[in-house]
Amino acid sequence: MESPETQARIIEAIRRKVPVIGPCMVCRSSDFQLVDGIVKIAVQPTTQRGVVLGGPTLPSAALVCQTCGNTIFLNLIVLGLLDLAGGEAAPAPEKEIGQSDTVANPQEPLR
C-alpha cells in the first residue's frame, strides 16, 4: 500500500503531464481511480519463449475506469518518478516547444 504522500506525488505528476484526462475509450465515463501501488510490466524480447523473471520492466501507475474496468498505464519514468520504481530520482523534464501551460481541472475525477 502506497503512502498518501506517494499517491499525491503520482497524481500531481499525472496532472502535470496530462492536464485533462478525457473520457474512457471504452465506455466514455470520466471516473478513473489510481491503483494503490506500482505496476511493473515485464518487457521481453519477442523471440524469447516463456517468461523471463527479473528482466526489464516498465514501472507504471495504473488508472482504472470505475465503470468498465478499462485500465490506463502511465510510465513512472516519463512522469519523472523514477525514484518510486526503485531507481534514482529523475531530473524534471524540460518543457517541449508548444507544450500547453494548462493546469489540471480540479473538477476532473482522479482519485
LOTOR-490172 format. One line per 8 residues: number of its first residue (from 1); their letters; for each residue x, y, z of N, C-alpha, C. Coordinates in Angstrom, 3 decimals. Layout:
BEGIN
NUM) a) X Y Z X Y Z X Y Z  ...
This chain:
BEGIN
1) mespetqa) 0.842 -1.179 0.000 0.000 0.000 0.000 0.887 1.243 0.000  0.612 2.133 -0.932 1.392 3.365 -1.039 0.930 4.358 0.019  1.871 5.184 0.461 1.529 6.220 1.433 0.703 7.297 0.748  -0.080 8.061 1.516 -0.842 9.166 0.924 0.067 10.174 0.214  1.283 10.364 0.730 2.220 11.300 0.102 2.658 10.791 -1.273  2.905 9.486 -1.375 3.309 8.895 -2.659 2.162 8.974 -3.652  0.959 8.643 -3.201 -0.212 8.750 -4.075 -0.381 10.191 -4.571  -0.179 11.166 -3.682 -0.303 12.577 -4.065 0.754 12.956 -5.094
9) riieairr) 1.982 12.434 -4.942 3.044 12.709 -5.920 2.685 12.147 -7.292  2.131 10.945 -7.304 1.750 10.324 -8.581 0.638 11.132 -9.236  -0.375 11.499 -8.473 -1.489 12.291 -9.021 -0.982 13.631 -9.539  -0.102 14.288 -8.782 0.455 15.568 -9.224 1.229 15.404 -10.533  2.036 14.344 -10.634 2.816 14.101 -11.855 1.902 13.826 -13.044  0.839 13.059 -12.827 -0.113 12.781 -13.911 -0.779 14.072 -14.353  -1.235 14.863 -13.417 -1.905 16.126 -13.772 -0.970 17.103 -14.481  0.332 17.039 -14.147 1.308 17.909 -14.801 1.489 17.486 -16.261
17) kvpvigpc) 1.535 16.189 -16.521 1.746 15.673 -17.876 0.456 15.582 -18.687  -0.644 15.250 -18.007 -1.939 15.078 -18.679 -2.945 15.958 -17.943  -2.962 17.268 -18.272 -3.798 18.191 -17.508 -5.279 17.809 -17.439  -5.806 17.222 -18.511 -7.207 16.799 -18.502 -7.263 15.365 -19.007  -7.739 14.485 -18.161 -7.904 13.094 -18.580 -9.270 12.997 -19.238  -9.255 12.629 -20.494 -10.503 12.546 -21.247 -11.343 11.370 -20.802  -12.479 11.209 -21.445 -13.347 10.084 -21.087 -12.714 8.755 -21.465  -13.159 7.713 -20.822 -12.705 6.348 -21.085 -12.950 6.010 -22.562
25) mvcrssdf) -11.970 5.377 -23.185 -12.091 4.989 -24.593 -13.137 3.898 -24.809  -13.470 3.163 -23.755 -14.406 2.052 -23.895 -15.842 2.484 -23.615  -16.067 3.141 -22.462 -17.454 3.429 -22.051 -17.782 4.922 -21.973  -16.777 5.787 -22.163 -16.937 7.248 -22.159 -17.131 7.843 -20.762  -16.983 7.062 -19.702 -17.057 7.578 -18.335 -15.800 8.400 -18.046  -15.893 9.327 -17.104 -14.726 10.122 -16.692 -14.305 9.796 -15.269  -14.775 8.675 -14.735 -14.487 8.309 -13.353 -13.345 7.296 -13.301  -12.107 7.796 -13.112 -10.928 6.950 -13.016 -10.411 6.959 -11.587
33) qlvdgivk) -9.854 5.831 -11.159 -9.238 5.740 -9.845 -7.817 5.228 -10.006  -6.891 5.853 -9.266 -5.496 5.437 -9.273 -5.338 4.170 -8.442  -4.695 3.151 -9.004 -4.424 1.913 -8.281 -3.430 2.213 -7.167  -3.653 1.638 -6.005 -2.779 1.852 -4.850 -1.571 0.931 -4.951  -0.543 1.399 -5.622 0.663 0.613 -5.807 1.260 0.867 -7.181  2.398 0.252 -7.429 3.117 0.388 -8.682 2.911 -0.878 -9.499  2.701 -0.720 -10.792 2.565 -1.850 -11.705 3.857 -1.943 -12.505  4.459 -3.121 -12.545 5.681 -3.321 -13.339 5.351 -4.280 -14.470
41) iavqpttq) 5.348 -3.747 -15.675 5.030 -4.537 -16.857 6.329 -5.137 -17.388  6.382 -6.458 -17.486 7.594 -7.145 -17.948 7.828 -6.874 -19.427  9.100 -6.637 -19.769 9.499 -6.432 -21.159 10.364 -7.618 -21.565  9.986 -8.300 -22.649 10.715 -9.467 -23.117 10.991 -9.336 -24.607  12.133 -9.876 -25.055 12.367 -9.913 -26.499 11.280 -10.751 -27.165  10.847 -10.347 -28.330 9.764 -11.069 -28.996 10.185 -12.461 -29.442  11.491 -12.700 -29.543 11.955 -14.013 -29.992 12.101 -15.018 -28.867  11.962 -14.559 -27.632 12.165 -15.446 -26.488 10.857 -16.123 -26.100
49) rgvvlggp) 10.935 -17.405 -25.825 9.750 -18.152 -25.407 9.741 -18.251 -23.894  8.569 -18.351 -23.308 8.443 -18.478 -21.868 8.497 -17.118 -21.184  8.517 -17.170 -19.868 8.516 -15.963 -19.061 9.908 -15.734 -18.485  10.401 -14.511 -18.592 11.701 -14.160 -18.026 11.454 -13.476 -16.691  12.001 -14.032 -15.620 11.871 -13.424 -14.304 13.088 -12.557 -14.045  12.867 -11.381 -13.483 13.967 -10.490 -13.160 14.467 -9.679 -14.330  13.754 -9.688 -15.434 14.148 -8.912 -16.604 13.697 -7.464 -16.491  13.880 -6.712 -17.557 13.482 -5.301 -17.536 11.971 -5.147 -17.414
57) tlpsaalv) 11.566 -4.036 -16.815 10.139 -3.748 -16.652 9.853 -2.297 -17.012  8.595 -2.021 -17.243 8.105 -0.657 -17.400 7.354 -0.310 -16.111  7.983 0.422 -15.198 7.292 0.784 -13.952 6.198 1.800 -14.264  4.998 1.510 -13.814 3.849 2.326 -14.213 2.881 2.594 -13.075  2.127 3.676 -13.262 0.958 3.945 -12.430 -0.240 3.501 -13.262  -1.257 2.959 -12.621 -2.430 2.481 -13.349 -3.671 3.256 -12.923  -4.415 3.718 -13.920 -5.705 4.358 -13.693 -6.773 3.397 -14.206  -7.783 3.122 -13.364 -8.830 2.167 -13.730 -10.166 2.897 -13.817
65) cqtcgnti) -10.836 2.712 -14.954 -12.181 3.267 -15.122 -13.104 2.537 -14.158  -13.829 3.300 -13.366 -14.700 2.705 -12.356 -16.023 2.209 -12.921  -16.266 2.465 -14.209 -17.484 1.978 -14.843 -17.258 0.644 -15.542  -16.190 0.566 -16.373 -15.999 -0.643 -17.179 -14.724 -1.402 -16.870  -13.800 -0.820 -16.117 -12.568 -1.508 -15.770 -11.414 -1.282 -16.734  -11.638 -0.539 -17.807 -10.541 -0.235 -18.722 -9.392 0.365 -17.915  -8.164 -0.068 -18.188 -7.013 0.359 -17.406 -6.004 1.081 -18.288  -5.544 2.231 -17.811 -4.544 3.040 -18.491 -3.261 2.961 -17.671
73) flnlivlg) -2.139 2.649 -18.327 -0.842 2.595 -17.657 -0.009 3.803 -18.064  0.526 4.519 -17.070 1.368 5.686 -17.313 2.752 5.401 -16.742  3.774 5.497 -17.581 5.138 5.156 -17.212 5.678 6.124 -16.163  6.153 5.591 -15.034 6.667 6.430 -13.947 7.920 7.196 -14.353  8.733 6.627 -15.227 9.955 7.315 -15.657 9.586 8.558 -16.457  8.651 8.426 -17.374 8.197 9.567 -18.165 7.530 10.610 -17.272  6.854 10.150 -16.227 6.219 11.076 -15.278 7.236 11.759 -14.368  8.507 11.354 -14.437 9.548 11.945 -13.590 9.607 11.347 -12.199
81) lldlagge) 9.132 10.111 -12.049 9.052 9.461 -10.737 9.877 8.176 -10.681  11.049 8.188 -11.278 11.907 7.007 -11.295 12.207 6.504 -9.891  12.325 7.419 -8.926 12.628 7.010 -7.554 11.560 6.088 -6.975  10.319 6.210 -7.429 9.246 5.337 -6.929 9.371 3.925 -7.483  10.125 3.787 -8.576 10.302 2.477 -9.195 11.576 1.804 -8.715  12.235 2.393 -7.709 13.445 1.798 -7.169 14.716 2.355 -7.754  14.610 3.369 -8.597 15.793 3.998 -9.182 16.050 5.345 -8.538  17.019 6.053 -9.055 17.307 7.391 -8.549 16.296 8.364 -9.125
89) aapapeke) 16.072 9.443 -8.402 15.116 10.446 -8.862 15.585 11.029 -10.184  14.671 11.122 -11.119 14.991 11.695 -12.423 14.857 13.215 -12.357  15.671 13.929 -13.148 15.519 15.381 -13.178 14.181 15.752 -13.801  13.690 16.908 -13.448 12.428 17.375 -14.017 12.586 17.508 -15.519  11.617 17.012 -16.293 11.739 17.087 -17.740 11.662 18.526 -18.234  12.391 18.791 -19.320 12.347 20.112 -19.945 10.995 20.280 -20.622  10.506 21.497 -20.649 9.251 21.764 -21.324 9.491 21.767 -22.829  8.658 21.050 -23.574 8.813 20.976 -25.011 8.138 22.164 -25.680
97) igqsdtva) 8.640 22.526 -26.840 8.071 23.629 -27.607 6.623 23.299 -27.937  5.748 24.256 -27.685 4.338 24.072 -27.983 3.560 23.347 -26.907  4.218 22.950 -25.824 3.528 22.243 -24.741 2.601 23.217 -24.017  1.429 22.785 -23.689 0.423 23.626 -23.053 0.794 23.993 -21.622  0.380 25.172 -21.199 0.582 25.605 -19.830 -0.648 25.359 -18.967  -1.658 24.690 -19.506 -2.889 24.493 -18.748 -2.636 23.628 -17.525  -3.415 23.871 -16.511 -3.317 23.087 -15.277 -4.503 22.158 -15.180  -4.379 21.173 -14.331 -5.454 20.199 -14.166 -6.725 20.874 -13.695
105) npqeplr) -7.813 20.415 -14.227 -9.116 20.898 -13.807 -9.467 20.215 -12.490  -9.599 20.980 -11.399 -9.907 20.341 -10.120 -11.247 19.622 -10.119  -12.081 19.902 -11.133 -13.382 19.236 -11.221 -13.264 17.817 -11.796  -12.158 17.524 -12.505 -11.979 16.212 -13.106 -11.813 15.133 -12.046  -12.538 14.036 -12.116 -12.347 12.967 -11.151 -11.002 12.275 -11.360  -10.199 12.222 -10.345 -8.945 11.468 -10.324 -8.636 11.233 -8.864  -8.879 10.000 -8.429 -8.682 9.707 -7.018 -7.494 8.841 -6.823
